[in-house]
Amino acid sequence: MIDLHMHTIYSDGNNTILDMKNEAIKRNLSCIAITDHYSTSWKSGIINTLNVNNIPNYITEIKRIRRNSSIKILIGIEIDTDSYFEDIKRINFENFDIVLLEYIKDLKILKNYINYFKNKTGIFDNNQHILALAHSNIHVNISKKEFKDDFISIMSEYGIFFELNSRYLEYFISYPEYIRELVSNDINFTIGSDAHSVRRVGDVNKIYQFLEKLNGKNCLEKIHNFISNFKIIK
């Protein structure tokens, strides 16, 4: 199994990167992503987040820990899209294997970020990075027509992943028809626990079961094949 969404003491998590890695090994995961928060919105006054000053240390530590690891570890970041956009521009996104965008509420916000990534970064180049919508509920905030005609088209064109997150099960399990539409249109998924402590590392069984009901093993095999072949940044 994989778990591509977890937090450490670099933001609002309770454990270290090494703790999360060791727990993932104990639970027989094949790949994890450390995806600590980055926010300069109202959220930054409530939780600890990464900032431009400690991001280099964060990246260096993940690289050091994964160097001799028996499992694949992705360097990630979870971007609060309510943040001031000028602050977002201070991040070198090419240094991350996976970027999670949270609080994507509508197509306008999504398009703003896509335009920035497309024109100002290399995040869409050569399949070297994963861009995913973290625990997004955009599918219930836009019309069904927008979802089918616009949202799916955007996700497909740019190869954006849709995260299924076990901490926010109601966003998906309550709306299987939307997820089924994504599956039938061959949209990629990531799977994450949103773990903030070692207790929830790898807590993704219900997501696996949910996907199996929608599409059997094909969708899960696609996810695992992609992650298995994904080349991490050295």
C-alpha positions in Angstrom: 0.0 0.0 0.0 1.0 3.6 -0.4 0.3 6.7 1.8 1.0 10.0 0.0 -0.2 12.5 2.6 1.3 12.9 6.1 2.6 15.6 8.4 5.5 15.9 10.8 6.8 18.3 13.4 7.8 20.6 10.5 4.2 21.7 10.5 1.3 20.4 12.7 2.3 16.8 13.0 3.3 15.1 16.3 6.2 13.0 15.1 9.5 13.3 13.1 10.1 12.4 9.5 12.2 9.4 10.8 9.3 8.3 13.0 6.9 8.3 10.1 9.3 6.4 7.9 9.9 3.7 10.5 6.2 3.3 11.1 5.5 3.0 7.4 8.1 0.2 7.2 6.5 -1.6 10.2 3.2 -1.4 8.3 4.6 -2.8 5.1 4.0 0.3 3.0 5.8 0.5 -0.3 5.8 4.4 -0.6 5.0 7.4 1.5 5.1 11.1 1.0 5.9 13.7 3.6 3.7 16.6 2.8 3.9 19.3 5.5 1.7 22.4 5.4 2.6 25.7 3.8 0.2 28.5 4.5 0.3 32.3 4.8 -3.5 32.6 5.2 -5.7 32.6 8.3 -4.6 29.0 8.8 -1.0 30.0 9.6 -2.3 31.6 12.8 -3.8 28.3 13.9 -1.2 25.7 13.0 2.5 25.5 12.5 3.5 25.5 8.9 6.6 25.3 6.7 8.1 28.7 5.6 10.6 29.8 3.0 13.4 29.8 5.7 13.0 26.2 6.9 12.0 24.5 3.6 15.6 23.8 2.6 16.3 22.0 5.9 13.0 20.1 5.5 14.0 18.9 2.0 17.6 18.1 3.1 16.3 16.0 6.0 13.9 14.0 3.8 16.7 13.3 1.3 19.0 12.1 4.1 16.4 9.8 5.6 15.3 8.3 2.3 18.9 7.7 1.1 19.2 4.3 2.6 15.5 3.6 3.1 13.9 0.3 2.2 10.8 2.2 1.0 10.3 5.0 -1.4 9.9 8.4 0.2 8.6 11.4 -1.7 9.4 15.0 -0.8 6.1 16.8 -0.7 4.3 20.0 0.4 0.7 20.8 1.0 -0.2 24.2 -0.2 -3.0 26.2 1.4 -4.4 27.8 -1.7 -6.0 30.5 0.4 -2.5 31.8 1.0 -1.3 35.1 -0.5 -0.2 34.3 -4.1 2.9 36.4 -3.8 4.1 34.0 -1.0 3.4 31.0 -3.1 5.7 32.4 -5.8 8.6 32.3 -3.3 8.6 28.5 -3.4 10.8 26.5 -5.8 8.3 23.8 -6.7 10.8 21.9 -8.8 12.4 20.7 -5.5 9.3 18.6 -4.6 8.3 15.2 -5.9 4.6 15.8 -5.0 2.7 19.0 -4.5 -0.8 18.9 -2.8 -3.2 21.8 -3.4 -5.8 22.1 -0.6 -8.9 24.3 -0.5 -9.5 24.1 -4.3 -13.1 25.2 -4.1 -13.8 26.1 -7.7 -12.4 26.1 -11.2 -11.2 29.7 -11.0 -8.7 28.9 -8.2 -7.6 25.7 -10.0 -7.0 27.5 -13.2 -5.0 30.3 -11.5 -2.6 27.7 -10.0 -2.4 25.8 -13.3 -1.5 29.0 -15.2 1.2 29.8 -12.7 2.7 26.3 -12.7 2.6 26.1 -16.4 4.2 29.5 -17.1 6.5 30.0 -14.2 7.7 26.5 -13.1 8.7 23.2 -14.5 6.3 21.2 -12.5 4.5 19.9 -15.6 7.6 18.9 -17.4 8.7 15.3 -18.0 6.5 13.6 -15.4 9.0 14.4 -12.7 6.4 15.8 -10.3 3.0 14.9 -9.0 0.4 17.6 -8.7 -2.7 16.5 -6.7 -5.8 18.1 -5.3 -5.8 17.3 -1.5 -9.1 16.2 0.0 -10.9 18.3 -2.5 -14.6 18.6 -2.4 -14.8 20.6 -5.7 -17.0 17.9 -7.1 -19.9 19.0 -4.9 -19.2 22.7 -5.2 -19.6 23.0 -9.0 -22.4 21.9 -11.2 -22.5 18.4 -12.7 -22.1 19.9 -16.1 -19.0 21.8 -15.1 -17.6 18.7 -13.4 -18.0 16.6 -16.6 -17.3 19.2 -19.2 -14.6 21.4 -17.6 -13.1 19.8 -14.5 -12.4 16.4 -15.9 -11.0 18.0 -19.1 -8.6 20.1 -17.0 -7.5 17.2 -14.9 -6.9 15.1 -17.9 -5.0 17.8 -20.0 -2.5 18.5 -17.2 -2.3 15.1 -15.7 -3.4 16.3 -12.3 -4.1 13.7 -9.6 -7.3 13.6 -7.5 -6.5 12.6 -3.9 -8.7 10.1 -2.0 -8.1 10.9 1.7 -9.1 8.6 4.5 -9.5 11.5 6.9 -12.2 13.0 4.7 -14.0 9.9 3.7 -17.4 11.7 3.4 -16.0 13.8 0.5 -15.8 10.6 -1.6 -17.9 7.7 -0.2 -21.0 9.9 -0.1 -20.6 10.8 -3.8 -19.5 7.6 -5.6 -21.0 8.8 -8.9 -18.4 11.6 -9.2 -15.5 9.3 -8.4 -16.8 6.7 -10.8 -16.8 9.4 -13.5 -13.2 10.2 -12.7 -12.3 6.5 -12.9 -14.1 6.1 -16.2 -12.2 9.0 -17.7 -8.9 7.6 -16.6 -8.1 10.4 -14.1 -5.2 9.5 -11.9 -5.6 9.2 -8.1 -3.3 9.5 -5.1 -4.2 7.9 -1.8 -3.4 9.4 1.6 -4.2 9.1 5.3 -3.5 12.8 6.2 -1.7 11.3 9.2 -0.5 13.8 11.9 1.0 11.1 14.0 2.4 7.6 13.7 -0.9 6.1 14.8 -2.5 6.9 11.4 0.3 6.1 9.1 -1.0 3.8 6.4 -4.6 4.2 7.5 -5.9 3.9 3.9 -7.7 0.5 3.9 -11.2 2.1 3.4 -9.9 4.0 0.4 -8.6 0.8 -1.2 -11.9 -0.9 -0.5 -13.8 2.0 -2.0 -11.8 2.0 -5.2 -12.1 -1.7 -5.6 -15.9 -1.4 -5.5 -15.8 1.2 -8.2 -13.3 -0.4 -10.6 -11.9 -3.6 -9.2 -8.2 -3.9 -9.3 -7.4 -2.0 -12.4 -7.4 1.5 -10.9 -5.3 0.4 -7.9 -2.8 -1.4 -10.2 -2.5 1.8 -12.2 -1.7 3.9 -9.1 0.9 1.4 -7.9 2.5 1.0 -11.3 2.9 4.8 -11.6 4.4 5.1 -8.1 6.7 2.1 -8.7 8.1 3.7 -11.9 8.2 7.3 -10.5 11.7 8.6 -10.4 12.4 10.6 -7.3 14.5 13.8 -7.4 18.1 13.1 -6.3 
